[in-house]
Amino acid sequence: MTNREIAQKLKISPASLSLILNNKPGVSDSTRTKILTQLNEMGFGYLIKKITTEVQNNNIGFIIYKKHGAILDISPFFLVLMEFIEIHARSYGYNILLSTIDERRSLKPQIDHISELNLKGAIIFATEMNDEDMKGFKNLQIPIVAIDNDFSRFSCNTVSINNIMGTFQAIEHLVKMNHCRIGYLKSNIRISSFEERKKGYESALEYFNLAFFSSDILEVRHTEEGSYQDIKGFLEINKSTKLPSAFVCEDDTIAVGALRAFTEYGYKIPEDISIIGFNDRSICEVTSPPLTTISIPKRTFAFEAVDELIHRIHNKDKSLEVSLSRKIRIETKLIQRESVRLIEEKK
C-alpha cells in the first residue's frame, strides 16, 4: 500500500502523513498522536521507524540533461517545473538539489558527481535525451523518474506529455472551424516530444479523413527568428503556391515566428491563415493576435513526477510490481484565443 493510499484510509492528506512520519512540525499534537496510534494498529508502525532513521538524508536530485542545449537554452521549461517540484517535495519532507549534466563535456565525471551526492532519488529532465543516454544513469542505484520523455523502448519510470493528444486537439479544433487543408510547422531539431506531435498530426488527419500532403509540412529552425526567416524564405520562393488555411506548430516559439512572417508578407491572421502553437508560453497572450495553443498543466506534471519518485523511494525494496517501470502521461488542453477563424461554409 502506498503512502497516498494510507493517507486516504486515515482521512488526512499525503503531506500531513509525511510530516507525521518524519516528525516534522505542521500537525497538531493531538492529530499526530492519533495518527501514530492508528498506524501501529494498522500494522504500518515500521514506516515510522524506517523513515525516521532515514530523515537525516532527505535529498532528491533534479537533474537537467543537456544534449545540445538547442531546446533547453531557448525555452527553459524546466525552470517553471522546478518551482512546483520543490514545493511538492518539501511537503513530503525532502529537499531538492539541482544539477546539470551537459553532454558537450565528459559525461562520466558529471554522473560520478551525482553519485557522490548520496541522493535518495532523482528526477531527470530528459527533453533532449534519447534511449541510449538513459543507460548511463542505471549505475546510480537509486530510484529515478525521467520527465518530458517517454523512453517507450527503455525500462525506466517516466512522466511525460500526451503529445499525440495535443496535436489531435489542435486538428480537432480546426476541423470544427471548417478547415480542410491543415499544414504543419516542424522544428529542424528533433526530440521525442516533437516526433510524437508530428505523429499526432498525421494520425489526426487520417482520423478526420483529411488529405495529407507532405508539401504542407514545412521544416523551420527552432527559434522565433529562425522560424520567421525560414518561412519568409519559403514564401519568396513559392509565391504562387496556394497555402493551407491553417498551420499547427510543434512549439509556440515556431508559431510566433510564423505569425510574424505571414503577417509581414501580407497575410492576415486569422482571416487568411490560422495558427495553433504548443506549450502555452506567456508570449501567446501578447502576440497580435493572441495565439491559440495547446497547454500543458505544469503543476500536475511536476506533482506527478514527485509523487512517483517518492513512491519508488519508499517501496524500492518491495514487490516485483513496484520494481516494474511505469509510463505516466499528462493530458493536454486546447487554449482558444484569436489566431484561428471559423471558415463559413459555402451554401
N, C-alpha and C positions, 0 to 999 in steps of 0.2 A: 504494500500500500504506500502510495506517495505521501509526502508531507501535505500536499494540497488536499488530498482525499481525507487525511487525518483531520486537517483543519475543518473541512466540511462537516465531518461527524461531530466535532467538538463545537461547531457553530461559531467559529472565530475565523478571522482572515489568516491566510498563509503568512502574512507579515507578522501578525501578533504571535502566531505559533513559533516563528523563527526567533522572535525576541525572547520568548519564554525558554525555549531550548538552549539559547545561547547566553541566558542570564543577563540580558540587556535591559536597560530602563525603557519605559514607554508603555508598560502594562501595570495596572494596579496590583497591589499585593494580594488582595482577595481573589482576583481573577487568576493570578499566577499560581497561587496555592491550589485553587480549584482545578485548573488545567493539569498541573503536575500530578495531582491525585488521580484524575481521570486517565491520564496517560499510563500510569502504573497499573491501574485496574484493567486497562485495555491490552496490557502486555507490551506497551511501547516504552517502558521505562529505560530500556537500553539506549534509546535515542538521546535521552537527556545526558547520560554518561558519555556516550560516544562524541556527541557534538560539543559538549562542554570541554572535553580534553583536546578537541581539535581547534578550538576557537583562537588559540594563540597564533595560528597561522590561518588567516581567513582571506587570503588574497586571490583574486581572479584576474587573469590576464585579458586584455583587449588588444589583439594583435592586428595591426594594419599591414596587409601584404601588398607591396607594390612590385608589379612585374615590369612595368614600363612607365607608370605614372600618367599615361596619356588620358586615362579616365579620372583617376583619383585627384590628380593635381588640378584639374579643371573644375570638377564637380565633387567637392569633398563631402559626400553624403554621410560619411562615417562620423563627421562632427555632430550632425543632428542626432544620429543614433546614440552616440557616446553619452550624451546628457541623459537620455532615457535609460540606457543600460546602467549607468552609475546610480541613478535614483533607485531603480528596482533592485539592484544588487545590494544596496545599503539596507533595503527593507528586509533582506534575508540575513543581514549581519556580515556582509562581505564588502571588501574594498576592491577597487579597480586599479590595476597597474597597466598603463599604456605603453606599448612597444610597437616599433615599426620595423618590418623586415623588407629590405629593398633588394630585389633580385639583381640589380645592377652592381651589387657588391658581393663578395664571397658569402655564400649562404651559411656554411657550417658554423662560423664563429657567432653569427646572429642567432641561430637556433640554439647553440650551446648556451648563449647568454640567457635565453628564455628558460632553459633547464635549470640554470643557477638561481633563478628567482624563487624556486620551490613553491610554485603555484598549486592551488587546489584544482584548478581547471582553467580553460581558456576559451574565449570567443574569438574566432578568426574572421576578420572582414575580408572576404575572399572574392571580391568583384573581379579582379584581374587575374585570378588563378585558373589553372586547368587541373585535370586529374593528377597528372604527374607531380605537380607542385605540392599536393597534399601528402604525398608519401613521406616527405622529409619530416613531417610532424608526428608520424607514428612512434618515433623513438622518444617522444616526450613522456610517455607513460602516464598521462593524466587525461581526464575526460576533456573532450574538445567538441565544440559546436561551431561549424562554419556557417556564416551568414552571407546572403546575397549571391549564392551559387549553390545549385542543387547537387553537383557531383553525382549525377544519376548512374554513372558506371563505376562508382567508387564507394566502398563501405565506410561511411562516416555520417555523423549526425549533422543535419543541416536545417536551417530556416531560411527560406528564400521566397521571392515574389512569384506569384502566379502570373508570369509574363504572358502566357498564351491567353489567359482570361483577359488581361489588359488590352491587348490588340483586338481581341474579339469584341470587347465592349466598345472600342472605338469604331470598328467596322459596323457593328450593330446600330450604333447611333447614326452613322452616316446613311445607312440603308433606310432607317426610319425617316431621315430627312430627304429621302428620294434620290440619293446619289447612286449612280450605277457603275461609274468608272472611277476607281479609287487607286491612287498611286501610293508609293511608299518611299520615304527618305531614309536611307540606310547608312549607318556610320562606316567609315573606311577602317575603323579599328573594331575588331571582333572580340566580344566577350560572350560568355554563355547566356547572359540575360538578353543580349541583342539577337542572338541566334534563335532563342525561344520566341521573342517578339515577332521576328520575321516569319517563323513557323506559324505563329498565331494569325498573322495577317493572311498568309496563303490559305490556311485551313478555313478561316472565316469567309474568304471569298468563295471557296468551294461550298461551304455550308449555305450561303445565301444565293448560290447559283449565279455568281458574278464572274464575268470573264477575267482571266488572268493574262496580263501582258508583261513579259519580262522587261520590256522597254519602259514600263511605268515604275520600275524600281530604280531610283537614282542614288548612286553612291556619292556621299559627300564627306568632308572632313568633320571630325567630332569636336568642333569649336564653333561658336557663333560666327566669328569672322570667316572661318574656313567654309562653313556651310553657305554663308552669304556669297562668298566669292565663287564657289563651285556652281551654285545654282545660277548666278548671273552669267557665268561662262557657258553653261548649258543653254540658257535662253538665247544667248547671242548666236550660238552655232545652230540652234534649232528654231529659228524664228517662225517658220511656217508650221511647226509641229503643233497639233491640237493636244492640249494638256488634259489630264484627268480633272474632274470637277472638285476633287478633294485629295489631300495627302495625309497619311498617317506617318508620324515621325518616331524614330527609335528613342528620341530623348528631347526634352524641352530645349536644350542648347541648340540642337539642329533646327528645331521648329522656329525658334526666334530668328536665327539667321535666314531661314527660308522666307519668313514673313517679310523681312526687310528687302530681300532680293526681289520677290514677286511684286511688292509694292513699288519699288524704285523702277521696275521695268514696265509699270503701267497697269498691273493687275490690281483689282480691288479685292480686299479680304473682308468679308467672306463672299461678296457678291459674285466675283469671278472664280475664286478658288477658296475652298475651305481647308483649314489646317487643324490637326489634333496632335498635341505633344504627348510626352510620357514622363511622369515623375511629380508633376505639380510643384515646380520650384517657385520661389517667391516672385520671380520676374514675370511669371504668367499673368499676374494680376495687373501689371503696369504696362504691358505691350499695347500697341494700338492696331487692332482691337485686342482686348484681353483674350488670352489663349485658352481654348478648351483643351483639357488634358486628362491623363489618367493618373489618379492619385494613389499613393502607397501609404497606408496607415502606419506611420513611423513609430508611434508609441507602442502599438500592438506588435509590430515587427521586433522592436527591442525587447519588450517584456517576454515574448515567446522564447527568444534566444536565452534570456537569463533563466526563465523557468525550466527550460530543457536542460541547461547546464547544471543547475542546482540539483535537479532530479538525478542526473548522471553522477554527480559528486557523492550524493547521499546514498546511492544504490550501486556503486561501481563494483562491489564485491558480491553482488547478489545474483539473481536468477539469470538464465540464458535470455529471457525476454528483454531484460534491461540491457544486456550486452549487445543485442542486435541494434543496428543503426536505424534511425527514424528520419524521414524526409518530410518536413513540415512546410506547407505552402501558405502564404499570406495573400488573401484575396485583394483585388484592386477595386477602384471606384471611379467612374467617369465624373469629371467635374465640368459642367456645362458653363461656358462663358459665351463670347461673342464672335469667335473665329469660324463658326460653322453656320451655314444658312440652309433654310428649307427651300428645296427646288420645287416650284409649283408644277404640279402635274398638268400635262397638256390635255385639253379637252378634245 
